[in-house]
Amino acid sequence: WDGYDYETGSYIEIDKGNLVREGEEIEYYDYDSGEYLNGEVQNIQSSGSGAEVEVYDYDSGEYRTFEMD
């Protein structure tokens, strides 16, 4: 599932096998850092043809919002 983090300007990819639901932990690939990162889904909302996913990033300790296709 491809997406974009407008705050950091980074493309994101959430691989199959991740359950993207509130309270679930996910692993995602951040193309900007070139690393797989882990976080907890805080909120998910449909937006247009995709979804907006808010994630608490365990590595940075910050919240990130992804616009997913």
Steps between C-alpha positions, in 0.01 A plus 500: 500500500669819382474836668665832571590690816456868410662618824833325432467487120559125499336220307372214717418140424301270729561138400237230480456314827461817706155546652440875468243554776495727805715357781690258273877507455624530144834494323547745215778596263607865495669575167658819640695316771528174304388305807214290625340671799244387756205681646149474636197609299325779692230593251385413150252696290383459144591793278400509135628184332738411785545549871679720751689292755643650820786295646701536821856429388686300766844595366454879498238521775293724273163479330494477122212531256507306174277571199450150358388422143 
